[in-house]
């Protein structure tokens, strides 16, 4: 049913087998409790219905990473953490050949976050156990139950992918899914956009620049230390830092949720990041208010149009348009943005059927929208 590979010579045989096929079903088992980077325990791969469990604690996987980047297609379910792990271990971040079965399921109306277990049940009427999810994947030897669990996670994934591909092609949506998967793997590598998870439209451009610098610094530090972001600075602390803008360590110590050792060890750096900023023309643009602040008529027209595209495209509404993308369109109109700065999701297959018509609608409301936004530095 599967082979556990923990000898380098056996891995070479797997790599040779991979060269005979270019589509792989993949999953990872890792530990990520008190570290930023996941510690790889097992990397599972299905090659032509043969399952190999690669021992991440014993093998040099350099050749394996290269093979993944050269593949025709890498099939995952809910790939974000797997891709993040690959980017770390491979020291390369442009995996553009991914088919994510969770993304595919969302296009077929099963919701944005359907589990692999439920996907198999709904699409193939296959039941698998998930009782080893919290196992210690770094301990050796692995139990028979652990290895069976790990193997099941890729045993059926290529079959699932083929079923999904057939249904997507019948709806002419397969290319849309591949594009969204590519956008997803691209987003994972965008370090300079991390501040967007903390920022909101109330922040000034100066504060946004401070948030960006703090977020990038935190990211580099936790990668070097291999600790979670919250071990260095919680999001609540970063938010409070730009609100209070402390000038010295005493004021810094009053910031929400900041630990004394962080003030001692990194206080000067944090204060410098708040103080020393690039020239103002390099600061991020203000973020948009929620779209509900547009005039009632245009808001209704936007909602009606999106519903129409949902009907015509057969793409579920939550897949077709996310709230943050809609706010990006709003920001684009208010600040006369460049279309190439819009989210990648809005510039591909969505552009002609959705993005361009919505921009035309919002431009009709430009005067009203602009009056709702108070821009300050």
C-alpha positions in Angstrom: 0.0 0.0 0.0 2.9 2.4 0.8 6.7 2.5 1.3 8.4 4.3 4.1 11.6 5.9 2.8 14.3 6.8 5.3 17.4 5.8 3.3 19.0 8.1 0.8 19.5 5.3 -1.7 15.8 4.5 -1.6 15.0 8.1 -2.2 17.0 8.1 -5.4 14.7 5.3 -6.6 11.7 7.4 -5.8 13.2 10.4 -7.7 13.7 8.1 -10.7 10.1 7.0 -10.5 9.0 10.7 -10.3 10.9 11.4 -13.5 8.6 8.9 -15.3 5.5 10.9 -14.2 4.9 14.6 -13.9 1.7 14.7 -11.7 2.0 14.1 -8.0 -0.4 13.9 -5.1 1.2 15.5 -2.1 0.7 16.2 1.6 2.9 16.9 4.6 3.0 16.0 8.3 4.8 18.4 10.5 5.1 19.9 14.0 4.5 23.6 14.4 3.8 24.4 18.1 6.5 26.6 19.4 8.3 27.5 16.2 7.7 29.8 13.2 8.9 27.3 10.6 7.2 23.9 10.5 9.5 20.9 11.3 9.0 18.3 8.6 8.1 14.9 9.9 6.8 13.1 6.8 6.3 14.2 3.2 3.8 11.9 1.5 3.7 11.6 -2.3 1.5 9.6 -4.7 3.2 8.8 -8.0 1.1 6.8 -10.4 -0.9 5.4 -7.5 2.2 4.3 -5.6 2.5 6.0 -2.2 5.8 6.9 -0.7 6.3 8.3 2.8 9.5 10.3 2.9 11.2 10.7 6.3 11.7 14.4 6.7 14.0 13.8 9.8 16.5 11.5 7.9 16.6 12.4 4.2 18.3 15.1 2.1 15.4 16.2 0.0 17.2 18.6 -2.3 16.6 16.6 -5.4 13.0 16.1 -4.3 12.3 19.8 -4.1 13.7 20.3 -7.6 11.4 17.7 -8.9 8.4 19.4 -7.4 9.2 22.7 -9.1 9.7 20.9 -12.4 6.4 18.9 -12.2 3.5 19.3 -14.6 1.2 19.5 -11.6 1.4 19.1 -7.8 -1.9 18.2 -6.2 -2.7 19.3 -2.6 -5.7 19.8 -0.4 -5.6 23.1 1.5 -2.0 23.8 0.3 -1.1 26.9 2.2 1.0 25.3 5.0 2.4 22.7 2.7 3.6 25.4 0.3 5.0 27.5 3.1 7.0 24.5 4.2 8.3 23.8 0.7 9.3 27.4 0.2 11.3 27.2 3.5 13.0 23.9 2.9 13.6 24.4 -0.9 14.7 28.1 -0.4 12.7 28.9 -3.4 9.3 30.5 -3.7 7.6 30.3 -7.1 5.7 27.0 -7.2 3.2 27.8 -10.0 2.1 24.2 -10.9 -0.4 23.6 -8.0 -3.9 22.1 -8.2 -5.6 22.5 -4.8 -8.6 20.3 -4.4 -10.0 22.5 -1.6 -10.0 25.4 -4.0 -11.6 23.2 -6.7 -14.3 22.1 -4.2 -15.1 25.7 -3.5 -15.8 26.4 -7.2 -18.3 23.6 -7.2 -20.2 25.0 -4.3 -18.9 23.0 -1.3 -17.7 26.0 0.7 -14.3 27.7 1.0 -12.8 25.4 3.6 -14.1 21.8 3.1 -11.9 19.3 4.8 -10.1 16.5 2.9 -12.1 13.9 4.8 -15.4 15.5 3.7 -14.2 16.1 0.2 -13.5 12.4 -0.2 -16.9 11.5 1.2 -18.8 13.9 -0.9 -17.0 13.3 -4.2 -15.9 9.6 -4.0 -17.9 8.2 -1.1 -14.7 7.2 0.6 -14.3 7.3 4.4 -10.9 7.9 6.0 -9.9 8.3 9.7 -8.4 11.5 11.0 -7.5 10.2 14.4 -3.7 10.8 14.1 -3.9 14.6 13.3 -2.2 15.5 16.6 0.5 12.8 16.5 4.1 13.5 17.1 5.4 13.3 13.6 9.1 13.8 14.6 9.2 10.8 17.0 10.7 7.6 15.6 9.7 5.0 15.0 6.4 6.0 13.6 3.5 3.7 14.5 1.7 1.6 12.0 -1.4 3.8 12.6 0.6 7.0 11.9 1.9 5.6 8.6 -1.5 4.3 7.5 -3.0 7.7 8.3 -0.3 9.6 6.4 -0.6 7.3 3.4 -4.4 7.7 3.3 -3.9 11.5 2.9 -2.5 11.0 -0.6 -3.8 7.6 -1.6 -7.0 9.0 -3.0 -6.0 12.6 -3.8 -5.2 12.1 -7.5 -8.5 10.3 -7.9 -10.3 13.1 -6.2 -8.5 15.6 -8.4 -9.5 13.8 -11.6 -13.2 13.8 -10.5 -13.0 17.5 -9.7 -11.3 18.3 -13.0 -14.0 16.5 -14.9 -16.8 18.4 -13.2 -14.9 21.7 -13.5 -14.2 21.2 -17.2 -17.9 20.5 -17.8 -18.6 24.0 -16.3 -15.6 25.5 -18.1 -14.1 26.5 -14.8 -10.9 24.3 -14.6 -8.7 27.1 -16.0 -10.2 29.5 -13.4 -9.3 27.1 -10.6 -5.7 26.7 -11.8 -5.3 30.5 -12.0 -6.7 30.9 -8.4 -4.3 28.2 -7.2 -1.4 30.0 -8.8 -2.5 33.3 -7.2 -2.7 31.5 -3.8 0.9 30.1 -4.0 2.1 33.6 -5.1 0.5 35.3 -2.1 2.3 33.0 0.3 5.6 34.6 -0.6 4.5 38.3 -0.3 6.4 39.5 2.7 5.8 43.2 2.2 2.0 42.7 2.3 1.9 41.2 5.7 1.0 44.5 7.3 -2.4 44.3 5.6 -3.5 41.7 8.1 -3.2 44.3 10.9 -3.9 47.6 9.1 -7.3 49.2 8.5 -8.7 52.3 6.8 -8.2 54.4 9.9 -4.5 54.3 9.7 -2.6 57.2 8.1 -0.1 56.5 5.4 2.7 57.1 7.9 1.2 54.5 10.2 0.8 52.1 7.3 4.5 52.5 6.6 5.3 51.8 10.2 3.1 48.7 10.2 4.9 47.5 7.1 8.4 48.0 8.6 7.4 46.3 11.8 5.7 43.4 10.1 8.7 42.7 7.8 11.2 43.0 10.7 9.1 40.6 12.8 8.9 38.1 9.9 12.7 38.1 9.3 13.3 37.8 13.1 10.9 34.9 13.7 12.3 33.1 10.6 15.8 33.4 12.0 14.8 32.4 15.5 12.3 29.8 14.3 9.6 31.0 16.6 5.9 32.0 16.0 5.2 35.6 15.3 3.4 36.1 18.6 6.5 35.1 20.5 8.2 38.3 19.3 5.3 40.7 18.8 1.6 40.0 18.8 -0.6 41.8 16.2 -2.2 43.7 19.1 1.2 45.0 20.1 2.1 46.1 16.6 -1.3 47.8 16.3 -0.7 49.6 19.6 2.8 50.6 18.7 1.7 52.7 15.7 -1.2 54.1 17.7 1.0 55.2 20.7 4.2 55.8 18.7 6.5 55.5 21.8 9.7 57.5 21.9 11.6 55.6 24.6 11.8 52.3 26.3 9.6 53.4 29.2 6.8 54.3 26.8 7.5 51.2 24.8 6.9 49.1 27.9 3.4 50.4 28.2 2.4 49.0 24.8 -0.3 46.3 24.9 0.9 42.7 25.3 4.6 43.5 24.9 6.9 41.4 27.0 9.7 43.0 29.1 12.4 40.8 27.4 11.3 42.1 24.0 11.7 45.7 25.2 15.2 44.9 26.6 16.4 42.9 23.6 14.8 44.7 20.7 13.6 48.1 22.1 16.0 50.3 20.2 15.2 48.5 16.9 11.5 48.8 17.4 11.8 52.5 18.2 14.0 53.0 15.2 11.5 51.2 12.9 8.8 53.6 14.1 11.0 56.7 13.7 13.1 56.2 10.6 10.9 55.8 7.6 11.4 56.1 3.8 10.4 59.2 1.9 6.7 59.8 2.1 6.1 59.1 -1.6 7.1 55.4 -0.8 4.5 55.1 1.9 1.6 52.7 1.2 -1.7 54.3 0.0 -4.5 54.7 2.5 -6.7 51.7 2.8 -10.4 52.0 1.8 -13.4 52.2 4.0 -15.7 49.3 3.7 -17.7 49.4 0.5 -21.0 50.0 2.5 -19.9 53.7 2.7 -20.7 54.2 -1.0 -24.0 55.7 -1.9 -27.0 53.4 -1.6 -27.8 53.2 -5.2 -24.3 52.1 -6.3 -24.0 49.6 -3.5 -27.2 48.0 -4.7 -26.1 48.1 -8.3 -22.8 46.4 -7.3 -24.6 43.7 -5.3 -27.0 43.1 -8.2 -24.2 42.9 -10.8 -22.2 40.4 -8.7 -25.3 38.2 -8.3 -25.8 38.3 -12.1 -22.2 37.2 -12.7 -22.6 34.4 -10.2 -25.6 33.1 -12.2 -23.8 33.4 -15.5 -20.5 32.0 -14.5 -21.8 29.3 -12.1 -19.0 30.4 -9.6 -20.3 30.7 -6.0 -20.4 34.2 -4.7 -17.9 33.7 -1.9 -15.4 32.4 -4.5 -16.1 35.0 -7.2 -15.6 38.1 -4.9 -14.1 38.5 -1.5 -14.8 41.5 0.7 -11.2 42.6 0.7 -11.1 42.5 -3.1 -14.2 44.7 -3.3 -12.5 47.1 -0.9 -9.5 47.1 -3.1 -11.6 48.2 -6.1 -13.1 50.9 -3.9 -9.6 52.1 -2.9 -8.5 52.0 -6.5 -11.3 54.4 -7.5 -10.8 56.8 -4.6 -7.0 57.0 -5.0 -6.8 56.8 -8.8 -4.8 53.6 -8.6 -3.0 51.7 -11.3 -4.9 48.6 -12.2 -1.8 46.5 -12.0 -1.8 47.1 -8.3 -5.1 45.4 -7.8 -5.1 41.9 -6.3 -4.0 39.3 -8.8 -7.3 37.5 -8.4 -9.0 40.5 -10.0 -6.7 40.8 -13.1 -7.1 37.3 -14.6 -10.3 35.5 -15.6 -12.4 37.8 -13.4 -11.2 41.0 -15.1 -13.6 41.1 -18.1 -16.6 39.6 -16.5 -16.3 41.2 -13.1 -13.5 43.7 -12.4 -13.9 46.1 -15.3 -17.7 46.4 -15.0 -17.4 47.0 -11.3 -14.8 49.7 -11.8 -17.2 51.4 -14.2 -20.0 51.3 -11.6 -17.8 52.6 -8.9 -16.4 55.4 -11.1 -20.0 56.6 -11.4 -20.0 57.1 -7.6 -16.5 58.6 -7.5 -17.5 62.0 -6.3 -19.6 60.5 -3.4 -16.9 58.0 -2.5 -14.2 60.6 -2.4 -16.2 62.8 0.0 -16.5 59.8 2.4 -12.7 59.5 2.7 -10.7 61.9 4.8 -7.1 61.5 3.8 -4.4 62.5 6.3 -0.7 61.8 6.5 
